[in-house]
Each structure stands twice: as structure tokens, then as C-alpha cells.
Amino acid sequence: MTVTASRIEIIEGESAVLSASVSPEAASDRAVAWSSSDRSVATVDKAGTVHGLRPGTATVTATAEGKSGTCAVTVKAKAIGVTEVTLDKTELTLTEGETETLTATVRPDNANNRKVTWSSDKTEVATVDGAGRVTAVKAGEAVVTVTTEDGGRTATCAVTVKAKTVSVTEVTLDRAELTLTEGETETLTATVKPDNADNRKVTWSSDKTEIATVDGAGKVTAVKAGEAVVTVTTEDGGKTATCKVTVKAKVVPVTGVDVKPWSVTIGANGTTKLTCTVAPSNATNRNVRWESDNPSVATVDSDGNVRAVSAGVAKVSAVTEDGGFRSGCTVTVKEFSSGFEVGGLFYKTAKGYSMDFVEVTGNPGGGKYSGDVVVPGTVEYDGITYTVKGVGNRAFEGCDDLRKVTISEGIYKIGAYAFYYSGNLERVILPSTLENIDDSNPVFEACSKLEIITTAPREGQENYCYLYDKALYMHVGRTEREILSWIPEKKTGTVVIKEGTTKIGYSSIRRTNVDKIVIPESVKSIDVHTFVSCKTPLELELNWKTKEDVDEITTNMSDPSSFSFNGTDRSAVKVTVPKGTKSYYESHWLWSNLGGIEERP
């Protein structure tokens, strides 16, 4: 028995026909039976037709009269073609140097040939390997394509490659310091590191634009003399670098100098101050040197202060350091006068001061001042300027025709009895510089029509005079004392002595016409002759609360017996005191012999 083919291959679902040869031809039974060793792979019918069922191998056998022949059958899978291919991403963005793998899906899932190939249209931008791994090479755009081996199906992914980000690490300036003259400009150069930093933008600023400015290109412009700091700042990371800018004033040469006054007369040991004006006003170097051509007559210091040495004439000059320009003043030194008359007022050397300090004195001939009088701050006599420091003792005493006295700024003191018994004097104007009014002798006694006006003291002034409820006080800053100096005779009603007052001065309440006087507890001393010739009835409200305080009031009196109410009706003086203190006052010699002592509720 022989089968026509010993081996065949068929496709799954297809068939092939086998035949068998029976020998000898004269055999009585030539019928052939067919069978398959694996009917799940291939079957065979009576006619020898083999049907492929699934991939695999089977043996087909032909049998006749006990004799057989075989054929090895191989069933191959039915060929399934590729219909499409897709990618998991159609767009991909990478930074230079980065990688990412694309995934290809071949359809159908049972396609026989699922092999694919990969390609990039711009390998200089992005490459792709056989596994679909994309590598970013440089900034740009590329298209990665996958292609099936079966059917040439394709899918693409658009790949965008961004440049690798390089951050700024530092910025430097070509100069750390820069010196310019007003009006000059210079450009600073900034260097950003690293050189391949992506964002190399910078901004510029100046901490003092009034001295130096800087524009967006780093150009520095000097505005005026001084120092400023210019800063450059990176947009990426805020890195900074600075340059100290020193601006010098533009050099303006000196063209001249002028000294004022051109001539002056002073007394021996006297002083004066010269001033000089350097031209132009904006000259760069305005320094001058002062010199005297006759130091035995007058000397001069570096500030132009001239001091007289002896009688004679000297030329004091200022010489510019720039250009040596010169201007001078003729200084005439004369001997000081100890007493003189100017403008109807008489002056004498002020006690305790140098010869060029004087005070107003009374008319040595016995004449009286009258009308409106101004006491000046300075007075010139025989070519010498004298500084007026005060109104002397008894200067305006008994001047019945005197109406008004204005005391100028700079005057320091008023002496004892200065306006004593000037009964028609209506007004005295005191300067802010007044520090002392004699508080041990009467100054304004018997000035029944007088009103005093004070000028507010200067800031920080320690000693000064002021008005409170029209009464005159002195503030002595060195000892922190408040002294009542004078209550106007024409004042009526009630006088409340200012709280904080520590002393009631000599004759300060003399000849008063008030009905009541309130003396605060702060008062620690009352001088003699205080309550002389007061109008009665009179009430004194006293406020000391301890026997020690009551006794202390007259402890320091030089002559307690003269502390009296002479000219005052003692019986018409009523005293009121704090509750519980009456016995302290009744045992004190000053208050015990008055019209009565009563305790206040």
C-alpha cells in the first residue's frame, strides 16, 4: 500500500486530496480505508480528502487488506493580515537629553505578523530605537513614525524638543567702585553666569537717585556730590551685584573774595567778627585763610573772629585757598571808655564783664529820662561798638515823665531799684534774653500804672522771665526755682500765685490792691517787705500743712523783724489755713498778730 504523498502542508480551514495505490493490481480487494491520528488537527474522508481544522500535525493512514501507507499532515494557521497600528501618544514634549518610550498597538490582536519598525524624520532633533524609545537631541520638532512589516501600516507622534533649562548662578559687574564728577556718565557691564543660562535678563537700580541714576543699559549718570550704590539684579534667581558710585562736585574755580565790613573800630581787648563771601557761590573750594598784618594791634582766628590787642591800626585779610584772591578790613583799635552818653542814654561798663560790655545807668548829672525810651542791644561810641548787657541799678528811678521802656533782645539783667518810683510809667517790654531781675531789692515799686510785657523765651533757655496772670516771675533753671518778682499795683480781685513757685521775692506784693492772695504749698521762702502798704481788708489763703513747712518760710530771712506788714492794717488781714493746722500758724510770730486765723473745711 502506497500513499501518493508522504508529507503535505495545508492551511487551517483548507483541504487536500490524497490517493492510495494498491498492489498488485490483480488484488481481489482493492478497497481503501482512511484514518487520522488527530482528528482535532485534521480529518480525512473516504475519498482521501484531508481537511485542516487547527494548526498542528497529524498522520493520515490508508489501509487495504491489512496493508497500510501514511502521510504526515501539517496544518498551518490561517494567515491574518494587519489592519492598523496606533501609538499611545500622538504628541510628545521633551527637554534636551530626556527619553521616553512610545507604545505601538497592532490590530487585529491575532494578526500573524505583528513586527514593526521605527523612524524619525529629523534625527538631529529626536531619535527613536527599535523599541520605540525616543531620545531628545536638541530643541526643535520631529515626527516619529511606526510602520508594520505586514501591510506597511503607520502611526505618528509629533515630538517637540525644548532646550534644556540652565539657571543663572551669579552676576558680576566689571567695576565694584566708580568715581564720577557731576554730569558725567559711564556704563557698567554685567556678566551673567553661566554663559548658557536661558534667562540672562537683568534690571538696574540706584539707592540714591538724587546722587546717581542708572538706565536699563547700565549707564550711570552722576547727578550731585555724594555716594550711591548701583545694583544689577538678574530676572532669573534674583542674583545681585553692586557698584559703589562716588560723585564729586564739579570743580568750579574761585573768581574773587569780599570781606565785610571793610573797616571797623573796636576797643582794646574787644572782639568783632568779619565775614567773607567767596565768588562764585558754587565755587568748589571756598576755603580761606585769615591773616593780620599787625598782630600786635589785632589778631584773627580761622573763623574771622578779630580780637583787639592794643591801640593802633591793622589790616585783617581773607585769602582764598583756590587762586589766592585777597580782600581785607581795616581794623582800628581804640581804648574803651568807662562811661559815655549816646542818644540821650548814659552807659557805663557793666560790672563783671569786659570793657566792651556796658549797661544803662542814670543821668550822672541828675537829669530824668522821659517819654518813650528804647534800650538798645548795642551802642556805638567813638567808633567802638559796645554790647549792652543790662539796665543798671536805679537807671530809671524816679523818672515821673517816663511812659514806656522797650528793652532790646540780648540784654541779660535788670538791677535793683531800676524803675523805683517811676509813677507814670505805663509799659515795660522785656526781651526773651532777660534772665535776671534783682529779687533782693524793689525794682518796680510805686509804679502804680505799670503793665509789663514779656517775650517768650528761646527753646532750651534755662533762665528767663515770664508772666502768669499778669504777675512777673523768674525761672532759674540751674536751681529749678520759680520766683515771684512783682504783682502789678493796679491788679484787683484775687491773685493766685502760680503752683510750683518756690520763692516770693523782695517787695513783690508791696502796695497791692487785691482782695485775696493764694499762696501755694510749693513756696518755701518769702523775702522781707513783701506785704508792705497793702490795701485792706485782705485775705491770705495759706496752704502749708506741717509745722516744719510753716516754720521754714522765714528760716532764711536776714532780718525777720523787717518782714512786716508796715503800712498795712494788720487787724484787717484775715488768714485761712488747711484743716488741722491752725495751731502751727498761731504759734508763728509772722501770722499770729494778724486779724485772725481760720481753718478751711
C-alpha positions in Angstrom: 0.0 0.0 0.0 1.4 3.4 -1.0 0.0 6.9 -0.3 0.6 9.3 -3.1 2.3 11.8 -0.8 4.3 11.1 2.3 4.0 14.7 3.6 1.7 17.6 2.9 1.0 21.1 4.4 -2.4 22.7 4.4 -3.8 25.9 5.7 -6.2 25.9 8.6 -9.8 25.5 7.1 -8.5 24.3 3.7 -8.3 20.7 2.3 -6.1 18.4 0.2 -6.8 15.1 -1.6 -4.7 12.1 -1.0 -4.8 8.8 -3.1 -3.6 5.4 -2.4 -2.0 2.8 -4.8 -2.9 -0.9 -4.1 -0.6 -3.6 -5.4 -0.9 -5.9 -7.2 -3.4 -4.6 -9.5 -5.0 -8.0 -9.6 -5.7 -8.0 -5.9 -9.1 -9.2 -5.1 -10.0 -6.5 -2.5 -8.7 -3.1 -3.5 -11.0 -1.1 -1.1 -9.0 1.6 0.9 -9.9 2.8 4.4 -8.6 6.3 5.6 -8.0 7.5 9.2 -6.4 10.5 11.1 -4.2 10.2 14.1 -5.5 13.6 15.5 -8.9 14.5 14.3 -8.7 17.8 16.1 -6.0 18.8 13.8 -7.0 17.2 10.5 -9.7 14.8 9.3 -9.9 12.6 6.2 -12.9 11.2 4.4 -13.5 8.0 2.5 -12.2 9.6 -0.7 -8.9 10.6 0.9 -9.8 14.3 1.2 -7.9 15.8 4.2 -9.5 18.8 6.0 -7.3 21.1 8.1 -9.0 22.1 11.4 -6.4 23.8 13.5 -2.7 24.3 13.4 -0.7 21.2 14.3 0.4 17.8 12.9 -1.5 14.6 12.3 -0.8 11.3 10.4 -3.2 10.2 7.8 -3.2 6.4 7.2 -4.6 4.5 4.2 -5.4 0.7 4.8 -6.3 -2.1 2.3 -6.3 -5.9 3.1 -4.1 -5.3 6.1 -1.6 -3.3 4.3 -1.2 0.5 5.0 0.5 3.7 3.9 0.8 7.1 5.7 1.1 10.8 5.0 2.3 13.4 7.5 -0.1 16.3 7.5 0.9 19.7 8.9 -1.9 22.2 9.4 -0.7 25.8 9.4 -2.6 28.7 10.9 -4.7 30.7 8.6 -2.9 33.9 7.6 -4.4 37.1 9.4 -3.2 40.4 8.0 -2.6 43.7 9.9 -5.3 46.3 9.6 -3.9 49.2 11.6 -1.3 50.3 14.1 -1.7 53.1 16.8 0.6 54.8 19.2 -0.2 55.6 22.9 0.8 59.3 22.3 0.3 61.4 19.3 2.3 64.3 20.8 5.3 64.3 23.0 7.3 67.1 24.6 10.8 66.5 25.9 13.7 68.6 27.1 17.1 68.1 25.6 18.6 64.8 26.8 15.4 63.3 28.1 13.9 60.0 26.8 10.5 58.4 26.7 9.2 55.1 25.1 6.3 55.1 22.8 4.0 52.0 22.7 2.6 50.7 19.4 -0.6 48.6 19.2 -1.1 46.4 16.1 -4.6 45.4 15.1 -6.0 42.9 15.0 -4.6 41.2 18.0 -4.3 37.9 16.2 -2.5 39.2 13.1 0.1 36.8 12.0 2.9 39.3 11.5 3.0 42.0 14.3 6.5 43.2 13.6 7.0 47.0 13.3 9.8 49.4 12.5 10.5 52.9 14.0 11.8 56.0 12.3 12.3 59.8 12.9 12.1 62.4 10.2 14.7 64.6 12.0 17.2 62.6 13.8 19.1 65.8 14.6 16.1 66.8 16.8 15.0 63.4 18.1 15.9 59.7 17.5 14.0 56.5 18.1 15.3 53.0 18.6 13.7 49.6 17.7 11.8 49.5 21.0 10.2 52.9 20.4 12.4 54.8 22.9 12.6 58.4 21.8 15.6 60.5 22.7 15.6 64.3 22.6 18.7 65.6 20.9 18.2 69.4 20.5 15.5 72.0 20.5 13.1 71.6 17.6 10.3 69.5 16.2 10.4 66.0 14.7 7.9 63.3 13.7 8.4 59.7 14.9 6.7 57.1 12.7 6.0 53.4 13.5 5.4 51.1 10.4 4.1 47.5 10.4 6.0 44.9 8.5 2.7 43.4 7.3 0.8 45.9 5.2 3.0 48.9 5.9 0.5 50.4 8.2 1.8 53.6 10.0 1.1 55.9 13.0 3.0 59.1 14.0 3.8 61.1 17.1 4.8 64.8 16.9 7.8 65.3 19.1 8.7 68.8 20.5 12.1 69.2 22.0 12.8 72.1 24.3 16.1 73.5 25.1 17.5 72.3 28.4 16.8 75.0 31.2 20.1 76.5 32.5 19.6 78.6 35.6 21.6 81.7 36.5 24.2 81.1 39.2 25.7 84.6 39.6 26.1 88.0 38.1 29.1 90.2 38.3 30.0 93.8 37.4 33.1 95.0 35.7 33.6 97.5 38.5 32.9 97.4 42.2 33.6 101.1 42.6 33.1 104.1 40.3 34.0 107.7 40.7 32.4 110.4 38.6 32.1 114.2 38.5 28.7 115.8 38.4 27.2 115.5 35.0 29.5 112.6 33.8 28.2 109.2 32.7 29.7 105.8 32.4 28.3 102.4 31.5 28.7 99.4 33.7 28.9 95.9 32.2 27.1 93.0 33.8 28.2 89.4 33.3 25.7 86.6 33.9 26.9 83.1 34.7 26.8 80.5 33.3 27.2 81.7 29.7 24.5 79.4 28.5 21.9 80.4 31.1 18.5 80.5 29.5 17.3 83.8 31.0 20.1 86.4 31.0 17.8 89.5 31.6 18.8 91.9 34.3 17.4 95.1 35.9 19.3 98.1 37.2 18.7 100.4 40.2 20.2 103.1 42.3 19.6 103.5 46.1 20.0 107.3 45.8 18.7 108.7 42.5 19.3 112.2 43.7 23.1 111.4 43.6 23.3 109.0 40.7 20.9 107.4 38.3 21.2 104.3 36.1 19.2 103.3 33.0 18.2 99.9 31.6 21.5 99.5 29.8 23.7 100.1 32.9 24.6 103.7 32.1 25.3 105.6 35.3 24.7 109.4 35.4 26.2 111.5 38.2 23.7 114.0 39.5 25.2 115.6 42.5 28.1 115.1 45.0 27.6 112.2 47.3 27.7 108.4 47.4 25.2 105.9 45.9 25.0 102.2 45.3 24.0 100.9 41.9 22.7 97.3 41.9 22.2 94.9 39.0 19.6 92.1 39.6 19.0 89.0 37.4 15.5 88.2 36.4 16.2 84.6 36.9 17.0 83.8 40.6 17.4 87.4 41.7 21.1 87.3 41.8 22.7 90.7 42.5 26.0 92.6 42.2 26.7 96.2 43.3 28.9 99.1 42.4 29.6 101.9 44.9 29.4 105.2 43.0 31.1 108.3 44.3 30.1 111.6 42.8 32.4 114.5 43.2 31.2 118.1 42.8 32.1 119.7 39.6 35.1 121.8 40.0 34.1 125.5 39.9 37.1 127.8 40.3 37.1 130.8 42.7 36.9 134.2 40.9 37.2 136.5 44.0 36.5 137.2 47.7 34.9 140.1 49.5 35.3 140.8 53.3 32.7 142.8 55.2 32.9 145.2 56.8 35.8 146.9 55.0 36.6 148.9 58.1 35.7 148.6 61.8 36.7 150.2 65.1 36.8 148.2 68.4 38.1 148.8 71.8 41.2 147.3 73.4 40.6 143.7 74.2 37.3 143.9 72.3 36.2 141.5 69.6 34.4 141.6 66.3 33.6 139.1 63.6 34.4 139.6 60.0 32.6 137.7 57.2 33.9 136.9 53.7 32.0 136.0 50.6 33.7 133.8 48.1 32.6 134.1 44.4 31.0 132.4 42.7 28.7 131.0 45.3 29.1 127.5 43.9 32.9 127.5 43.9 34.3 124.1 44.7 37.0 125.2 47.1 35.6 128.0 49.3 38.3 127.7 52.0 40.0 130.9 53.1 43.0 131.8 55.3 42.7 134.7 57.7 45.7 136.9 58.5 46.6 140.1 60.2 49.4 142.4 59.0 49.8 143.7 62.6 49.1 141.1 65.2 50.4 143.4 67.9 47.3 145.5 67.2 44.7 142.9 66.3 44.7 139.1 65.8 42.3 137.0 63.8 41.3 133.3 64.1 40.4 130.8 61.4 36.7 131.8 61.6 37.3 135.6 61.1 37.0 136.5 64.8 39.1 139.5 65.4 40.5 140.4 68.9 42.0 143.8 69.7 45.4 143.7 71.4 46.4 147.4 71.6 45.6 150.8 70.2 46.6 151.1 66.5 45.6 150.0 63.0 45.8 146.6 61.4 44.7 145.1 58.1 42.9 141.8 58.5 42.5 139.9 55.3 40.9 136.7 53.9 42.9 134.9 51.3 41.3 132.1 49.2 43.0 128.8 49.1 41.9 128.5 45.4 43.5 131.2 43.4 45.0 133.3 46.2 42.3 136.1 46.0 42.5 138.6 48.8 40.1 141.0 50.5 40.6 142.9 53.8 39.2 145.0 56.6 40.9 148.0 58.2 40.7 147.4 62.0 41.2 150.4 64.2 41.7 149.7 67.9 40.9 152.4 70.5 40.9 152.4 74.2 37.4 151.7 75.8 35.5 154.4 77.5 34.3 153.6 81.1 31.3 155.9 80.7 29.5 157.8 77.9 26.2 159.2 76.5 24.6 158.2 73.2 21.1 159.2 72.0 20.1 160.6 75.4 21.0 157.4 77.4 24.0 157.1 79.7 26.2 154.0 79.8 28.9 152.6 82.0 31.0 149.5 81.9 28.9 146.5 83.1 30.3 145.1 86.3 31.8 141.7 85.9 32.2 141.9 82.1 34.8 143.0 79.6 35.2 146.7 78.7 33.0 146.3 75.6 30.0 145.2 77.7 28.0 148.2 79.2 24.7 148.8 81.0 22.4 151.7 81.0 22.9 154.0 84.0 21.1 157.0 85.4 22.0 160.5 84.2 25.1 161.4 86.2 24.0 165.0 86.1 20.8 164.2 87.9 18.5 164.6 84.9 15.5 162.3 84.4 14.6 160.2 81.5 11.2 160.9 79.9 8.8 159.8 77.2 9.4 156.5 75.3 12.8 155.0 75.7 14.4 152.1 73.8 17.3 150.4 75.5 19.4 149.0 72.5 21.2 145.7 72.4 24.4 147.5 71.1 25.6 151.1 71.0 28.4 152.8 69.1 30.6 155.4 70.7 33.8 156.8 69.3 33.9 154.2 66.6 33.6 151.3 69.0 30.5 149.1 69.2 29.6 148.2 72.8 27.2 145.3 73.8 24.5 146.4 76.2 24.1 143.7 78.8 21.7 145.2 81.3 19.7 148.0 82.9 21.8 149.2 85.8 20.8 149.8 89.4 18.5 152.9 89.7 18.8 153.6 86.0 15.2 154.9 85.7 14.5 155.6 89.3 12.0 158.5 90.0 11.5 159.3 86.3 8.0 160.7 86.6 7.8 161.7 83.0 8.8 158.3 81.7 6.0 156.5 79.8 7.3 153.4 78.0 10.6 151.5 78.1 11.5 148.8 75.5 14.4 146.6 76.4 16.0 145.1 73.3 17.0 141.4 72.7 20.4 140.5 74.1 20.0 142.3 77.4 20.5 140.0 80.3 19.5 141.7 83.6 17.7 144.5 85.4 19.3 145.8 88.5 17.9 147.0 91.9 15.6 150.0 92.0 15.8 150.2 88.2 12.2 151.7 87.9 11.7 152.6 91.5 9.0 155.3 92.0 8.5 156.0 88.3 4.9 156.6 89.0 3.7 157.4 85.5 5.4 154.6 83.7 2.8 152.7 81.8 4.6 149.9 80.0 7.9 148.0 80.1 8.6 145.4 77.3 11.1 142.7 78.4 13.2 140.6 75.9 13.4 136.9 75.7 17.1 137.0 76.7 16.3 138.6 80.1 17.5 136.1 82.8 17.6 138.1 86.0 15.6 140.8 87.8 17.1 141.7 91.1 14.9 139.8 93.7 16.6 141.2 96.8 15.6 144.9 96.3 12.5 146.5 94.8 12.6 147.0 91.1 9.1 148.2 90.1 7.9 149.6 93.5 5.5 152.5 93.3 5.0 152.0 89.6 1.2 152.2 90.1 0.3 152.4 86.4 2.7 149.9 85.1 2.0 146.9 82.8 4.8 144.5 81.9 5.0 142.6 78.6 7.4 139.6 78.2 8.7 137.9 75.1 8.6 134.1 75.1 12.0 132.5 75.9 14.0 130.8 73.3 13.9 127.0 73.1 16.2 125.4 75.6 16.8 128.6 77.5 17.4 127.8 81.2 16.9 131.2 82.8 14.1 133.6 81.8 11.3 135.9 82.9 7.6 135.4 82.1 4.1 136.5 83.0 1.4 134.4 84.8 -1.9 136.1 85.4 -0.2 139.4 84.7 2.3 138.9 87.5 6.0 138.7 86.7 8.0 135.5 87.5 11.6 134.4 87.1 12.6 130.8 86.2 16.0 129.9 87.4 16.9 126.7 85.5 20.1 125.9 87.2 18.4 125.5 90.6 14.9 124.8 89.2 13.3 127.7 91.1 10.2 129.8 90.2 10.4 133.2 91.8 7.5 135.7 92.1 9.1 139.1 91.2 6.2 141.5 91.1 2.4 141.8 91.2 1.1 144.9 89.4 -0.2 147.5 91.8 -3.2 148.1 89.6 -4.3 144.5 89.8 -7.5 143.9 91.7 -9.6 140.9 92.8 -7.8 137.7 93.7 -4.2 136.7 93.0 -3.4 133.0 92.8 0.4 132.6 92.9 1.4 130.1 90.3 1.7 126.5 91.6 5.3 125.4 91.7 6.6 128.9 92.8 9.4 128.4 95.3 10.1 132.0 96.4 8.2 135.2 96.8 10.7 138.0 96.1 11.6 141.1 97.9 8.7 143.6 97.9 7.0 141.6 95.2 3.5 142.1 96.7 4.1 145.6 98.1 1.3 148.2 97.6 -1.0 145.6 96.2 -4.7 146.5 95.7 -6.0 142.9 95.5 -8.6 141.4 97.9 -7.1 138.0 98.2 -3.8 136.2 97.8 -3.5 132.5 97.4 0.0 131.2 98.3 0.6 127.5 97.2 2.3 124.9 99.4 5.3 124.9 96.9 6.5 128.3 98.3 9.5 127.7 100.6 10.7 131.2 101.1 9.2 134.7 101.5 11.5 137.6 101.3 11.3 140.7 103.5 9.0 143.7 102.9 6.6 141.6 101.0 3.2 142.8 102.4 4.1 146.4 103.0 1.3 149.1 102.3 -1.2 146.5 101.0 -4.9 147.5 100.7 -7.2 146.1 103.3 -9.3 144.2 104.1 -7.0 141.4 102.7 -7.4 137.6 102.8 -4.3 135.4 102.7 -5.0 131.8 101.8 -2.0 129.7 103.1 -1.5 126.1 102.2 1.4 124.7 104.3 0.3 121.5 106.1 3.1 120.8 108.5 4.7 122.8 111.3 8.1 122.3 109.7 6.9 123.9 106.5 5.3 126.8 108.4 8.5 127.5 110.3 10.7 127.1 107.2 9.2 130.1 105.4 11.2 132.6 107.4 14.2 130.5 108.3 16.5 132.1 105.8 15.3 135.7 106.3 18.2 138.0 107.0 16.0 140.3 109.1 12.8 138.6 110.2 11.7 141.7 112.2 11.5 143.7 109.0 9.3 141.1 107.4 6.3 143.1 108.3 3.0 144.5 107.3 4.3 148.1 107.6 1.7 150.4 106.2 -0.9 147.6 106.2 -3.8 147.4 108.8 -2.8 144.1 110.4 -6.2 143.8 112.1 -7.8 143.8 108.6 -5.7 140.9 107.3 -7.5 137.5 107.6 -5.6 134.3 107.3 -7.2 130.9 106.2 -5.2 127.7 106.6 -5.7 124.0 105.9 -7.8 122.0 108.4 -5.9 120.8 111.5 -3.1 123.3 111.1 -4.3 126.4 113.0 -2.1 125.8 115.9 1.1 125.9 113.7 0.2 129.4 112.4 -0.9 130.7 115.8 2.5 129.8 117.3 4.4 131.6 114.5 5.4 135.2 115.0 4.6 136.3 111.5 0.9 135.2 111.3 -0.2 135.3 115.0 -0.7 139.0 115.3 -3.0 139.5 112.2 -6.7 139.9 112.2 -7.5 136.2 112.7 -6.7 132.7 111.6 -9.4 130.3 110.4 -9.2 126.7 109.2 -10.8 125.9 105.9 -13.2 122.9 105.7 
